[in-house]
Amino acid sequence: MVTPNRRRRVTIADVASHAQVSITAVSKVIRNAYGVSPAMKDRVKTAIQELGYRPQAAARAMRGRTFTIGVVLPHIRNPFFADILDGLTEQLEGTDYQAIMIQGGVTRQAEKRAVDALMDRQVDGILMVGPLAAKTRLEEVGHDMPTVVLGRHERSAVYDSVVDDDDAGSELVVKHLISLGHRRIVHITHQDNSSARPADLLHIIRAEAYKRVMHEHGLQDETAIAKAYYNEEGGYQGARELLSRSPRPTAIFAGADQAAFGALAAVHEAGLSVPADISVAGYDNTKLADLPNISLTSVDQDGAVMGSTAARLLLERVEGRTSAVRFSVNPRLVIRRSTAPPDGSPRTAT
């Protein structure tokens, strides 16, 4: 079998020869170093484009940067993560940086392997979305490289945080359902393998806010929470558990849109309709929630803004900022057709 000849990789020497400058000058342009004239920069960049030169990542790392940002996601199935990535990649446009995404998995051990793999590849910074690791582990990573944590509410002087005001968001949903006349409002929350303090976890904050608002309206005896997972199967199983209660609830608040989609399936399977028999609300305001056949009432925490902010904070840290920043999104409720007054109850203003 004849092996086809591979095209020889273009080297920095080829670029220097093509641009008629020194190798040192090409290196300075690639590193955006001080002391390069605009004319020389244009000549070198033109040569790079004409020759299709790509600096080797290992060589760039030896010079101090790889111009890569590592993103650790729990998994890739949650549509809200796509909103975060959209914002992140938009923020990186116009820079020399690219994002490398990796799944952290559902265990702390898998997550650690994912983070270690990114560090071994010498990424310039890491964004960890909803990590399971303890704060001490996150700070270990933050000491080694610029780090931003998205979705965890603890404060740290070592890494930056991007969060949603989950207490306020949950309150918006429950007050909306109460204003429609609902009293038997139930909640689907998440369970995971996190080592964080419970008070720092978004799903705990959302569940506690649900209970608080119900209590403030004298509905503490109507509260019921199903612990499942923030995915379709978890929402389906959680809704089946809650629908078996007697008397049956009139509204389900799922702590994530993914779980709400599963809840909608369980309601349909039970022979009930939304919202005539039962209202369903979610959290995240994913693009799927806006589809006409779903039309899910949901809390918008603006994933694109969270992603773009995380990217901006990472680049600031790469450039040398050491003070910690904590950015919080103000949620808003997007009301759609999945929520309505229960039969026989008048609708009041939200």
Secondary structure as GFF3:
##gff-version 3
##sequence-region A 1 350
A	DSSP	alpha_helix	12	19	.	.	.	ID=ss1
A	DSSP	alpha_helix	23	31	.	.	.	ID=ss2
A	DSSP	alpha_helix	38	51	.	.	.	ID=ss3
A	DSSP	alpha_helix	57	62	.	.	.	ID=ss4
A	DSSP	beta_strand	68	73	.	.	.	ID=ss5
A	DSSP	alpha_helix	79	92	.	.	.	ID=ss6
A	DSSP	beta_strand	98	103	.	.	.	ID=ss7
A	DSSP	alpha_helix	108	120	.	.	.	ID=ss8
A	DSSP	beta_strand	125	129	.	.	.	ID=ss9
A	DSSP	alpha_helix	135	144	.	.	.	ID=ss10
A	DSSP	beta_strand	147	150	.	.	.	ID=ss11
A	DSSP	beta_strand	160	164	.	.	.	ID=ss12
A	DSSP	alpha_helix	166	179	.	.	.	ID=ss13
A	DSSP	beta_strand	185	190	.	.	.	ID=ss14
A	DSSP	three_ten_helix	198	200	.	.	.	ID=ss15
A	DSSP	alpha_helix	202	216	.	.	.	ID=ss16
A	DSSP	three_ten_helix	220	222	.	.	.	ID=ss17
A	DSSP	beta_strand	225	228	.	.	.	ID=ss18
A	DSSP	alpha_helix	232	243	.	.	.	ID=ss19
A	DSSP	beta_strand	251	254	.	.	.	ID=ss20
A	DSSP	alpha_helix	257	269	.	.	.	ID=ss21
A	DSSP	beta_strand	279	283	.	.	.	ID=ss22
A	DSSP	three_ten_helix	287	290	.	.	.	ID=ss23
A	DSSP	beta_strand	297	300	.	.	.	ID=ss24
A	DSSP	alpha_helix	303	318	.	.	.	ID=ss25
A	DSSP	beta_strand	326	329	.	.	.	ID=ss26
A	DSSP	beta_strand	332	334	.	.	.	ID=ss27
###
